[in-house]
């Protein structure tokens, strides 16, 4: 469930302010039991003695949370039940709060409103994968629930070819990594007991440019695996000891049974 922070005072007032709702809609949500504090449904008129974090139950509310972008990113490609954009570096893939603007998902919804009603998370809509905020490249979404399910299954089963470009420091010690990965707060680390993950790569020039194939899909997988092999990605502020953006990582191509999308890499990720 998404969580929002409410200020002291009447709960409907704090809710309306926190998620940019009208007071009437805030009251409706309270009556529907959508707002919970520590598992207890809050009710209209309750006064909050201090700042609290509440959970919002979004069942049945799909599509209400993702506004279309006023100036959307250009459509990269589309097909039967899906579409994609070339996400710029520095832009989040999806919303983290209801009604947030400035994410790539807002652009996808602007191109096809049904993206907002697809999927199982009202803040992620029909996205079938995600890119790190500081990475760029192909971001794919579905605008049909059956297509969304099929694409999610294909990603999970390793049936989607995912090709990235990365520029690294040094030469990796091998051409692949299968180290298991563990989440550690905002970071990810290699560790026993972690999820099995596989990444492989090949050089494209003599200046650290790699073509990377993501064979499984863990958060920060490419970044952690390359750092683990002694070649952190240039500009990686989390996993490079001297990393100071921009992150040199780009999702270049996605290919699956129903389509293929290619996003041209930025100039600094072309062979030198």
FIRO-431776 format. One record per atom (N, C-alpha, C, O): y negated, x negated, z. Coordinates in steps of 0.05 Angstrom, whole numbers, plus 32768, in hexadecimal, padded with zeros to 4 digits. Each point is the difference from the previous one (the first is absolute). Layout:
residues N
YXZ;...
end
This chain:
residues 272
80187FEF8000;7FE880118000;7FE77FEE8000;7FFF7FED800F;7FED801A7FE1;7FE67FF28002;7FF48004801C;80048015800C;7FED7FD87FFD;7FF38002801A;7FE27FFC7FFC;7FF77FF07FF0;7FF9801F801F;7FE37FFE7FFF;7FF57FFF801C;800D800A8013;7FDC7FE97FF0;7FF47FFD801A;7FEA80158003;7FEE80027FEF;8013800D8027;7FEC80158006;7FEE7FF88017;80097FF38012;7FDE80147FEC;7FED7FFA8014;800080158017;800B80167FFB;7FEB7FE3801C;7FFF80148016;7FF280197FF8;7FED80007FF0;801B8017801D;7FF480197FFA;801480147FF6;80187FFC8002;7FDF801A7FF3;801180157FF6;80117FF57FE9;7FF67FF37FEE;802480138013;80127FF47FED;7FFA80087FE4;80037FEF7FED;7FF5802A800E;7FFB80087FE4;7FE77FF27FF5;7FFF7FFA7FE8;7FEE7FFF8029;7FE87FF17FF7;80087FE47FF9;7FF97FF67FEB;80177FFD8027;80087FE57FFA;80127FFE7FE8;7FFE7FEC7FF0;80138028800C;80127FFF7FE8;7FF080037FE7;80057FF27FEC;7FE880218014;7FF080047FE8;7FF07FE77FF8;7FFD7FF97FE9;7FF97FF9802C;7FF17FE77FFA;80127FEA7FF7;7FF97FF07FEF;801F800E801D;80127FE97FFA;800B80007FE4;80037FEB7FF4;8002802D8001;800D80017FE6;7FEF80107FEC;800A800A7FEC;7FDC7FF9801A;7FED800D7FED;8009801C7FF8;7FFF80077FE8;80098009802C;8007801B7FFB;7FEA80138008;7FEE7FF8800F;801280207FE6;7FEF8015800C;800B8008801B;80187FFD8005;7FD7800E800C;800A8009801A;801580167FFD;80138001800F;7FEA80107FDD;801380157FFB;801C7FF57FFA;8014800A800B;7FED7FE27FE3;801A7FF47FF9;800C7FF28019;801880018004;7FD77FF1800B;800A7FF38018;800D80148013;80157FFA800C;7FDE801D7FF8;800C80148011;801A800B7FF5;80138004800F;7FEE7FFF7FD7;801980097FF3;80177FEC8005;801680088007;7FE47FDF7FF7;80157FEC8004;80098000801D;80187FFD8006;7FD68007800D;80088002801C;801280188004;80147FFE800E;7FE580197FE6;801080188003;801C7FFC7FF4;8013800C8009;7FEE7FE57FE1;801A7FFA7FF3;80107FEB800F;80177FFB7FF8;7FDE7FF9801D;800F7FEC800F;80027FE57FF2;80127FF18006;7FDB80097FE9;80017FE77FF1;7FF67FE88010;80047FE97FF8;7FEE801C801E;7FF37FEA800F;800E7FFD801B;800180128010;800A7FD67FF5;80107FFB8018;7FF67FE7800F;7FF77FEC7FF3;800980168027;7FFA7FE98011;80187FFB8011;800780108011;80057FD97FEB;80197FF8800F;801580167FFE;800D80078014;7FF680047FD4;801480157FFC;7FF9801C8007;800F80127FFC;7FD97FF28010;7FF7801A8008;7FEC800B7FEC;7FED7FF17FF8;801680288000;7FED800C7FED;7FE68005800E;7FFF800D8015;7FEB7FEA7FDF;7FE68006800A;7FF6801B7FF6;800880097FEB;7FE780048025;7FF7801B7FF9;7FE280017FFF;7FF27FF0800C;800480237FE5;7FE380047FFD;7FF48003801C;800A800E8011;7FDF7FE57FF2;7FF180028019;80077FEB8015;7FF17FFC8013;80267FF67FE9;80067FEB8014;7FEB7FEA7FFE;7FF57FF97FEB;80057FFC802D;7FEC7FEA8001;800F7FE68005;80117FFE8012;7FE77FEE7FDF;800C7FE68003;7FEE7FF08012;7FE97FFC7FFA;80227FFA801D;7FEF7FF18013;7FF77FE57FF6;7FEC7FF5800A;802380007FE3;7FFA7FE57FF6;800A7FFE7FE3;800B80137FF6;7FF17FD67FFE;800A7FFB7FE5;801E80008000;800C7FF28011;8000801C7FDD;801E80027FFE;80087FFD7FE3;7FF180047FEE;80287FF4800F;800C7FFE7FE5;801580177FFE;801280018010;7FEB800F7FDC;801180177FFC;80117FFD7FE7;7FF87FF17FED;801E801D8012;801180007FE8;7FFB801A7FF0;7FFC8015800C;80047FE87FDA;7FFC80177FEE;801A80067FF2;800A7FEF7FF2;800080298012;801880097FF1;7FF8800B7FE5;7FF180137FFE;80187FE07FED;7FF780067FE5;801480107FF0;7FFC80047FE8;801980068025;801480107FF1;7FF180187FF3;7FF2800E800E;80137FF67FD9;7FF380167FF2;7FE47FFB7FF8;7FF280127FF5;80047FD68010;7FE47FFA7FFA;7FFD7FEC7FE9;7FEA7FF57FFC;802C80067FF6;7FFF7FED7FEB;7FEA80077FEC;7FFD80187FF9;7FF57FD47FFE;7FEB80057FEC;7FE58005800B;7FEC80007FF1;801180058029;7FE78007800C;7FF07FE78008;7FE880038006;80247FE67FF9;7FF57FE9800E;7FF57FEB7FED;7FF27FEE8009;801480137FDD;7FFA7FEA7FEE;7FEB80097FEC;8007800D7FEC;7FE07FEC8019;7FEB80087FEC;80017FEF7FE7;80077FE88002;7FF380237FE7;7FFF7FF07FE8;7FE87FED8001;7FEB8006800B;80187FE37FE8;7FEA7FEC7FFE;7FEB800B7FEE;8005800C7FEB;7FE27FEF801C;7FE980087FEF;7FFF7FEE7FE7;7FFA800A7FEA;800D7FDD8019;80007FED7FE9;801B7FF28000;80037FEA800A;801280247FEB;801B7FF58003;80057FE77FF0;7FF27FFB7FEC;80217FF6801D;800A7FE97FF0;800B800B7FE6;800B80167FFF;7FF47FDB7FEB;800B80097FE7;801E80058002;800E7FF1800E;7FFB80237FE4;801D80057FFE;800D7FE97FF0;7FF77FFA7FEA;801E7FFB8022;800E7FE97FF2;8015800A7FED;80017FF77FE9;800F801C8020;8016800B7FEF;8009801A800E;7FFC80048018;8011800D7FD8;800C8019800B;801880087FF0;80037FF87FE9;800D80198023;8018800A7FF3;8007801B800C;7FF0800D800D;80297FFB7FEF;8009801A800A;80027FFF801E;80147FF6800B;7FD980168002;80008002801D;7FF67FE8800F;80037FFE8019;7FF17FEE7FDA;7FF77FE8800D;7FE67FF67FF3;7FFA80067FE9;7FF87FE98026;7FE87FF37FF6;7FFB7FE78010;800B7FFC8016;7FE37FF27FE0;7FFC7FE7800E;7FE37FF77FFB;7FF380077FEC;80047FE88026;7FE67FF27FFE;80047FE38005;80157FF8800C;7FD87FF87FEC;80007FE38006;7FEE7FFD8019;7FE87FFF7FFF;80257FFE8018;7FF27FFF801A;7FF17FE58002;800D7FEB7FFD;7FDA80158009;7FF27FE78004;80077FF4801B;8007800E8013;7FF67FD87FEF;80037FF3801A;7FEA800A8013;7FE980057FF8;801E7FFE8022;7FED80098014;7FFE801E8003;7FF180098011;801F80067FE0;8001801D8002;801A8009800C;80157FF77FF7;7FEA801B801D;8019800A800B;800F80117FEC;7FF4800D7FEF;80267FF38012;801080117FEF;7FFD801E8007;7FFE80107FEE;80017FF6802C;8000801C8008;7FED80048018;7FF67FED800B;8006802C7FFC;7FEF80078017;800D7FF8801A;801980008002;7FD77FFB8012;80097FFC801B;7FF580168013;800980028017;7FE4800D7FDF;7FF58017800F;7FFB80167FEC;7FFB7FFB7FE9;8008801E8020;7FFA80177FEE;7FE47FFE7FF4;7FED7FF8800E;8011800F7FD9;7FE780027FF1;7FF37FE47FFB;7FE97FFF7FF7;80257FEC800E;7FF67FE57FFA;7FFB7FFD7FE2;800F800B7FEF;7FDC7FE6800A;7FFB7FFA7FE4;80037FE27FFC;80037FF18013;7FFC80067FD4;80017FE47FFA;801B7FF37FFC;80027FE87FFE;801380288002;801B7FF57FFC;800980057FE3;7FF480117FF2;80217FE18006;800A80047FE5;800C801C7FFD;8000800C7FEB;800B7FFF802B;800B801B7FFF;7FEB80157FF9;800680137FF2;7FE17FE98017;7FEB80137FF9;7FFD80017FE1;7FFB80157FF5;80077FD47FFF;7FFE7FFE7FE2;8017800E7FF3;7FFC800F7FEC;801C7FED801E;8017800E7FF4;7FFD801E8002;8007800E7FED;7FEF7FFC802A;7FFC801D8003;7FEA800A7FEE;800280167FF6;7FEA7FD98005;7FEB80087FED;800B80047FE4;7FF780117FF1;801D7FDF8008;800C80027FE5;801480177FFF;8003800D7FEB;800B7FF9802B;801480158000;8002800B801D;800B7FF48012;7FEA80247FF1;7FFD800B801B;801B8005800E;800180008019;801580037FD7;801A8006800C;800B7FE7800F;801380038010;7FE17FE67FEC;80097FE88010;7FFC8006801E;800F7FF78010;7FDC80187FF6;7FFA8006801C;80148013800D;80047FFF8018;800A80117FD8;80138013800B;801D7FF67FFE;8013800E8006;7FF07FD97FF1;801B7FF47FFC;80077FED8016;7FEE7FF6800E;802B80067FF7;80097FED8014;8005800D801B;800280198001;80007FD78014;8006800B801B;7FEC7FF68015;800580048018;7FE67FEF7FDF;7FEB7FF78013;7FE580077FF5;7FF97FF57FEB;7FF8801D8022;7FE780097FF5;7FEB7FEA7FFD;7FEB80047FF2;80197FE58019;7FED7FEA7FFD;80087FEC7FEA;7FF17FEE7FF8;802880167FFE;800A7FEF7FEA;8005800F7FE7;80057FF47FEA;7FFC80278017;800480107FE9;80187FF87FF0;80157FFB800B;7FE880037FDA;80177FFA7FEF;80047FE37FFB;80107FF97FEE;7FE47FF58021;80067FE37FFD;801E7FFB8003;800C800B8013;7FFF7FE57FDC;801C7FF98002;80047FE3800A;80177FF88004;7FD47FF97FFF;80007FE6800C;7FE47FF98009;7FEE80107FFB;800E7FD98011;7FE57FF88009;7FFC7FE37FF9;80137FF07FFD;7FD480098000;7FF87FE47FFE;7FEF7FF98018;7FF18010800A;80117FD67FFE;7FEE7FF78016;7FE380037FF7;7FFA7FFF7FE8;7FF58005802B;7FE380047FFA;7FF57FEA7FEF;7FF180057FED;80167FE28019;7FF47FE97FF2;800F7FF87FE7;7FF77FEE7FF2;801E80218007;800E7FFB7FE7;7FF580147FEB;7FF380148006;80117FE57FE1;7FF780117FEA;801880087FEF;80167FF68004;7FE5801C7FE8;801580067FED;8009801C7FFF;7FF38013800A;80257FF17FEA;800B801B7FFA;8005800F8019;800F7FF78012;7FE580217FF1;800680128015;8009801A7FF4;7FF2800C7FF0;80267FFD8017;800D80167FF3;800380188012;80067FFD8018;7FF4801B7FDE;80028019800F;800E80157FF0;7FFF7FFF7FE7;800D80148026;800B80187FF3;7FEE80188004;7FF280028015;800E80107FD8;7FF280198004;801380187FFE;7FF780177FFB;80227FE48009;801580148000;80147FF88015;80087FE98002;8000802A800F;80117FF98017;801B7FF57FF7;800A7FED800D;8002801E7FDF;801A7FF67FF7;7FFE7FE47FF5;80117FEF8005;7FDA800B7FEC;7FFB7FE57FF6;7FFB7FED8017;800A7FE98000;7FE780208014;7FFB7FEF8018;801A7FF9800D;80047FE88007;800E802B7FFD;801A7FFB800D;80107FEC7FEF;800C7FED800B;7FF480177FDB;80107FEE7FEF;7FF57FE48000;800F7FEC8002;7FD680117FFE;7FF47FE58000;80047FF3801B;80067FE88001;7FF780268014;80057FF5801B;801D7FF68002;80057FEA800B;800E80267FEB;801C7FF88001;80047FE77FEF;800F7FEE8008;7FE480117FE1;80037FE97FEE;7FF57FE7800D;800C7FEA7FFE;7FDD8018800F;7FF57FE8800E;80137FF78016;80067FE88002;8005802B800E;80117FF98016;801A7FF47FF6;800C7FEF800D;7FFE801A7FDC;80197FF67FF5;7FFD7FE67FF0;80147FF67FF5;7FD480008008;7FFC7FE87FF1;800180047FE2;80067FED7FF1;7FF5802C8006;800180067FE3;7FE57FFE7FF2;7FFE80067FE9;7FEE7FF28026;7FE57FFB7FF4;7FFB7FE27FFF;80007FF38015;7FFB80037FD3;7FF97FE47FFD;7FE37FFC8009;7FEE800D7FF5;800D7FE2801E;7FE67FFB800B;7FF87FE37FFC;800B7FEE800D;7FE3800D7FE1;7FF87FE57FF9;7FE37FFB8009;7FEE80107FF9;800E7FDA8015;7FE57FF9800A;7FF87FE57FF5;80117FF07FF7;7FD6800A800A;7FF57FE57FFC;7FF57FF7801B;7FF3800F800F;80127FD77FF8;7FF57FF48018;7FFA7FE37FFA;800E7FF37FF1;7FDC8004801B;7FF97FE37FFE;80037FF5801C;7FF380098013;801D7FE27FF0;80077FF5801A;7FF77FE38002;7FFA7FF37FEC;80058004802D;7FFC7FE48006;801B7FF28001;80128009800E;7FF07FE07FE4;80197FF18001;8015800C7FEE;7FFB80137FF2;801D7FE1800F;801780097FF0;8014800C8013;80097FF28013;800080277FE9;8014800B8011;80197FEF8001;80077FF37FEC;8007800D802A;80187FF08004;8017800A7FEF;80147FF27FFC;7FEB80277FFB;8016800C7FF0;7FF380147FEE;7FE880037FFE;8029800C7FF3;7FF680147FEE;8005801C800A;7FFC80147FF2;800E7FEE8027;8005801B800C;80007FFD801E;80037FEA800B;7FFB802D8002;80018001801D;800D801A8009;7FFA80157FF5;80197FE9801D;800E8018800B;7FFD8001801E;8011800C800D;7FDA7FE97FFE;7FFD8000801D;7FFA801D800A;7FF0800E7FF4;801D7FFA8022;7FFA801A800B;7FE58002800D;7FF67FEC800A;7FFD802B7FF5;7FE580038009;7FFE80148016;800D80158001;7FE17FE48013;7FFB80118017;7FE280078002;7FF07FEE7FFB;8009802B800A;7FE580068006;7FF77FF6801B;801080018013;7FD87FF37FEE;7FF67FF58019;7FE280088002;7FEE7FF07FFC;800E802A800B;7FE4800A8000;7FF680027FE4;800C800C7FEF;7FDC7FE9800D;7FF480007FE5;800E7FEB7FEE;7FFD80027FE7;80117FEC8024;800D7FEB7FF0;801E80067FFC;800A8013800C;80027FDE7FE3;801D80017FFB;800A7FE38002;7FF27FED7FF8;802680108013;800B7FE58003;801D7FFF7FF9;800E80158000;7FFC7FD47FF9;801C7FFC7FFB;800E7FFF801B;7FF77FF38013;8020801A7FF0;800E80008019;801C800C7FFE;800480137FF1;800E7FE2801F;801B800C8002;7FFE801D8009;7FF080078011;8021800A7FE3;8000801C8007;7FEC80107FF1;7FFE80188003;7FF27FDB7FEB;7FED800E7FF0;800E800D7FE8;80187FFE7FFC;7FD880117FF5;800A800D7FE8;80067FEC7FEA;7FEF7FEF7FFA;802980127FFA;80067FEE7FEA;7FEC80047FE9;7FFB80177FF7;7FF97FD47FFE;7FEC80027FEB;80057FEA7FEB;80097FEA8007;7FF1801C7FE0;80057FED7FEA;7FE87FFE7FEE;7FF580157FF7;80037FD38003;7FEA7FFA7FEE;80087FE97FEF;800C7FED800A;7FED80137FDC;80057FE97FEF;7FE87FFB7FEE;7FF080127FFC;800E7FD67FFA;7FE87FF87FF1;80067FEA7FEC;80147FF28002;7FD9800A7FEB;80027FEA7FEE;7FE37FF77FFA;7FEE80107FFF;800E7FD67FFC;7FE57FF67FFB;7FF780087FE4;800F80017FED;7FD680038011;7FF480067FE6;7FED7FEA7FF7;7FF87FFF7FE9;80017FEF8029;7FF07FE87FF9;80057FEB8015;801080038011;7FE17FE77FED;80037FEA8013;7FEC80018016;7FFC7FED800F;7FF680297FF3;7FEA80038014;800680168014;7FEE800C800B;802C7FF97FFA;800880128015;8002801D7FF9;800380128011;7FFB7FF57FD5;8002801C7FF7;801E80077FFE;800F7FF27FF2;7FF88024801B;801C80098000;8001801D7FF5;7FEE80108004;80287FF57FEE;8008801C7FFB;801580078015;80157FF38002;7FE58022800D;801180068018;800C801C7FFB;7FF380137FF8;80277FEE800D;800E801A7FFF;80078009801C;800E7FF1800F;7FE980267FF8;8005800C801A;801A80107FFF;800080157FF3;80157FE28019;801A800D7FFE;800580148016;801180127FFD;7FE17FEC8019;800080148015;7FE380058008;7FEE7FF27FF5;800D8021801C;7FE480088005;7FF88001801D;7FFF8016800B;7FFB7FD38001;7FF67FFF801B;7FE37FF98000;7FF67FF27FEE;7FFB80198024;7FE37FFA8002;7FFC7FE18001;800E7FF2800F;7FDF80047FE2;7FF97FE47FFE;80177FEE7FF7;7FFF7FE88005;801580237FEE;80187FF17FFB;7FFB7FE77FEF;80087FEA8007;7FEA80197FE3;7FFB7FE87FEE;7FF07FEB8010;80067FE97FFE;7FE680208010;7FEE7FED800F;80107FF18015;7FFD7FE78002;80148027800D;800F7FF28015;80167FEE7FF5;80037FEA8009;800B80207FE3;80157FEF7FF4;7FF57FE67FF3;800C7FEB8004;7FDE80177FEE;7FF57FE87FF4;7FF57FED8015;80037FE87FFE;7FF080238017;7FF77FEE8016;80187FF3800E;7FFF7FE98007;801680267FFC;80197FF6800D;800C7FE97FF0;800C7FEE800B;7FF180137FDB;800B7FEB7FEE;7FEC7FE97FFC;80057FF07FEE;7FE680108021;7FED7FE97FFF;7FEA80037FEC;7FF27FEC7FFB;800B802B7FF8;7FEB80047FEC;7FF1801A8004;800480137FF2;7FEB7FEE8022;7FF180188005;7FED80077FE9;7FF77FEF7FF1;8004802B800C;7FEF80097FEA;7FE37FF88006;7FF780038017;7FFB7FF37FD5;7FE47FF98003;7FF08019800A;800380167FF6;7FEB7FE5801D;7FEF8015800A;800C80138014;7FF480148007;80257FE68001;800E80128013;7FF77FFA801D;80097FEC800C;7FE580247FFE;7FF57FFB801B;801480048016;7FFB7FF88017;801C80167FE4;801480058015;80167FEB8001;800A7FF98015;7FFE7FFC7FD3;80177FEF7FFF;7FFB7FE47FF5;80127FF07FFE;7FD5800B7FFB;7FF97FE57FF6;7FEF7FF38016;7FEC800C8009;801B7FDC8000;7FF07FF48016;7FE37FFC7FF9;7FEF7FFF8012;800A7FFE7FD5;7FE47FFC7FF7;7FF780177FEE;7FED7FFD7FF1;8021801A8011;7FFA80157FED;7FE6800F8006;7FFC800A8016;7FF37FF77FD7;7FE7800F8001;7FFD800E7FE5;7FF87FF37FED;800E80268011;800080107FE8;7FEF7FF57FE9;7FF17FED8003;8012801F7FE5;801180177FFB;801D7FF97FFD;80077FEA7FF7;800A80298010;801D7FFC7FFE;80087FFF7FE2;7FF980127FF1;80167FDA8008;80087FFD7FE3;801C800D7FFC;80147FF27FFC;7FEC80288005;8019800F7FFD;7FFA801A7FF1;7FEE800F8007;80227FF67FE4;7FFB80167FED;801A800D7FF8;80127FF17FF7;7FF08029800B;8017800E7FF5;7FFD80047FE2;7FF080107FF7;801F7FE07FFA;7FFC7FFF7FE3;800F80157FF1;7FF5800B7FEC;80237FFC801C;801080137FF0;8014800F8012;800D7FF48011;7FF580267FEA;80158011800B;800F800B7FE8;7FF4800B7FED;80277FF48015;8010800B7FEA;8018800F800D;800E7FF58011;7FF780237FE6;80168010800A;800B80117FE9;7FF67FFE7FEA;801F8012801B;800D800E7FEB;7FED80137FF1;800480057FE8;7FE880058026;7FEE80147FF3;7FE67FF57FF6;7FEF800F7FF6;800C7FD7800C;7FE67FF67FF7;7FFB7FE38007;80117FF3800D;7FD980037FEA;7FF77FE48006;7FE280008001;7FF2800C7FEF;80037FE68024;7FE37FFD8002;7FF97FE28004;800D7FF38010;7FDF80047FE1;7FF87FE48002;7FE27FFF8006;7FF0800E7FF3;80087FE28021;7FE47FFC8006;7FFA7FE27FFA;800C7FEF800D;7FE2800C7FE1;7FF97FE47FF9;7FF77FF28019;7FEF800A800F;801A7FDD7FF6;7FF87FF18017;7FE37FF77FFD;7FF67FFD7FEA;7FFD7FFE802D;7FE57FF57FFE;80017FE37FF5;80157FF48000;7FD480027FF6;80007FE67FF3;800C7FE98011;800C7FEE7FF5;7FEF80138025;800B7FEA8011;801E80018004;800B7FEE800D;800280277FE9;801D80028001;800C7FFE7FE4;8017800A7FFC;7FDB7FEA7FF2;800B7FF97FE6;80077FE28000;7FF37FF1800F;802080077FE1;80087FE37FFF;7FE87FEE7FF9;7FF080087FEF;800E7FE1801E;7FEB7FED7FFB;800A7FEB7FEC;7FF07FEE7FF9;
end
